[in-house]
Amino acid sequence: MIFESFPNEIFFEIFQYFSAQELFSTFAVLNRRFDLLLQSFYALSLVLRTPPRADEISFSFVRFLTIDRAVHVDLQLFPRLRRLTIRYPTDRILEQILLGNLPPIEDFSLNYLHRASLHWISRIFSTIFSNALPQLISCDLFQWLS
């Protein structure tokens, strides 16, 4: 049996074991069928612990994004994003939230702010509760670092 002749369900199972970067660098350029499969993969997640490369092709397909350890990224690169988790946010990331530069996220988590970031709290609350994020269903805010 040829690998490419497996049913889509088998590929969806296989895809779950790859990171977004591995998945797209391995399968995205094979053929049209794999391109379409990757685009329909609903649970594609990405964890950023280092700044992403500018040539990442997976950005537009990521649904769940975790930004960890003060990494900065332009959130507009993720138009299909539905779940956003930010740990140790930078001021530049917080500015994007306040400016409404977010895709239509449904689940938002912001954690591990340093006490030096206290001046952001009221503005973040105002943004979240002002309907600036109309698709938002759940929100988890603030675990603190001293």
C-alpha positions, 0 to 999 in steps of 0.5 A: 500500500502506498503511504499517500493512499491512506484515508484522511482519518489516518493522516489526522491521527499521524498529524497529532504527533507533529509540531506545527513547524514539523507538520508544515515543513514535512507535508505542506509541499508534497501535493494538493491533497496534503495542503488541503488536509493541513488547512482543514486540521482544526486543532493545529497548535503552536508553542513559541518559546523563541521568536518565530522565523519570518518564513514560517508557512504554518502561521495562517493555519494555527488555531491554538497559540501559546507564547511563552517566555517573553517572546514577541510576535505579531498576532495578526500573522494568525488569522485563524487563531481561536485560543491564545495563551500568553505567559510572561508577556512583553509590553509589545504583546500587551499593546497589541491586545489593548489596540485590538490587534487580535484575530477573533479569539474565543479563549484567552489566557494571560499569565505570569505577569511581573509586578512591574506590569501592574500598570497594564491591568486596568487597561487590559480589563477595560479592553476585555470587558468592552467587547473589543474581543466579541468572539471571546467565550472564556478568559483566564487572567493573571498568575503573578510573579514577584 
